[in-house]
Amino acid sequence: MRNRHLAACLAAILCLGQAAAAQDVVAPAVQAECRADAALIRTAPDRALSFAVEVVDTVETRAQGLMFRRDLPAGRGMLFVYPEPQPVSFWMRNTLIPLDMVFLDAQGVIRHIHRMARPLDETPVPGAAVGDPDPARLLVLEIAGGEADRLGLQAGQVLAHPAVPAANAVWPCR
């Protein structure tokens, strides 16, 4: 009885630890099973990372972003959704934690990643790298600083989420 209780406690701790990290999932090559509260980023033809996301899609919620929050666990993020693709720029005013900003186009393709944005820094962070011929962004995924490197995120990988219009999506949702 005691061993079963100990095993159950250990399993619960392991599950909690996994929930805090981006989940590695098998990703079908053609279509993704999407949910509004999860962003999938395909890292290989048959693999993807799943992030639990808070979607911000109004002027007010995008303006607030992650300001004043004291932590952002691994595997979680905030997905900024714009009504149409546009040039975007972010800053870290009142943001207390370092962030990686993943900028995506209207097809769900990662176009630029700004790594380790400094807390409280008001220097603008552009959504496009210098020389990018199409700087319009539809989505920005903010994750904990250092996570993009740790997980191997890079430009050219694709995101699946219901906010990416199916007609444009490189990796559409079912």
Buried (B, 14 or more C-beta within 10 A) or exposed (E): EEEEEEEEEEEEEEEEEEEEBBBBBEBBEEBBEBBEEBBBBBBEEEEBBBBBBBBBBEEEBBEBBBEEEEEBEBBBBBBBBBEEBEEBEBBBEBBBBBBBBBBBBBBBBBBBBBBBBEEEEEEEBBBBEEEBEEBBBBBBBBBBBBBBEEBEBEBEBBBBBBBBBEEBBBBBBE
